[in-house]
Amino acid sequence: MGHAEPEFSPSFALDEYTNRFLTEYPVNCQLRTAPLSQRMLHAHNGFEFYFCLDGSGSYIVGDRLYPLKAGTLTIIRPHVVHRPFTGKTEPLHRFVVSIDEAYMDAIKAACFGSALPISSLFIDDEYQSAHYFLSTPQQSKLANLLSELELQLQNKTPYGELAVLKSIAELLMLIIELQKTGPAGMNPAESEDERIVGGVLSYLTAHYQEKLQVEDLLRLYPVSRSRLFYIFKEATGNTIKQFLTDYRLNQAKRLLVESAIPVSEIALLTGFGDMSHFFHVFKRGTGLSPKKYRSEAAGSVKRQSGTTRIT
């Protein structure tokens, strides 16, 4: 993006904190009350279930912008970029549950009568996520369930595996029940600003490979330039340029790790253009050159493949 938007400081992180937990054990559940510390778009292995107990903010998930408030439950597929944000000074209390893909596949395999993967029962394939608004009784039920799950994971017992599996099954059943009213069945009316920001996110993620200008967005959403910058930053905590650069960095990292595509071609495929610009932004955002990042990621995969997983 160009034309007088504030300067950006690109950053993107693979969430190694979550990945490490899921390597050691396939289910993780934590009640978090500390201020949000993850200030950048990130992605990780495993499904994430993000249940907000208190506070307010927003959640970028892929190309979606979801409101965070007491009673919202956001579910995210593995490897989808996301970032919670609150501009408020009050705390954001939330349960964060992570479940390994293989664990979910094992549950599916145990359900002989189910023709669909478990995740397809509660996540929209188009958006790779889902967002629910829980009633007061549902909030209480889920809070109690996750509190119990957190204790089960902390206090290992001889039959702890079965207790954890029981809690996960109850969590999935509760989510499936929510579908009766739809993922946004209790969602308050979307404001005009939220509509604009959501549209901008969708446009940026759909066209990130192209050379984009602010004028492209202003033609779609006829507000002033300063107003567009303000509402986007207010809702997401990022400038438009920050978000676009972070998103491109994520796509570049994914291609570096998952493919053998030459670095020069990845620069073009992810919208950075020439190799010099790509190298500069990638090094500034990650601390590594693209080639160094690829080689270190390959070494990390080899090390993880030799890790013994507790199941």
Beta strands, then each sheet from edge to edge (+ up, - down):
strand 1: 12-14
strand 2: 27-32
strand 3: 41-43
strand 4: 47-54
strand 5: 56-61
strand 6: 64-69
strand 7: 72-76
strand 8: 82-85
strand 9: 93-99
strand 10: 129-133
sheet 1: 1+ 3+
sheet 2: 2+ 9- 4+ 7- 10+
sheet 3: 6+ 5- 8+
end
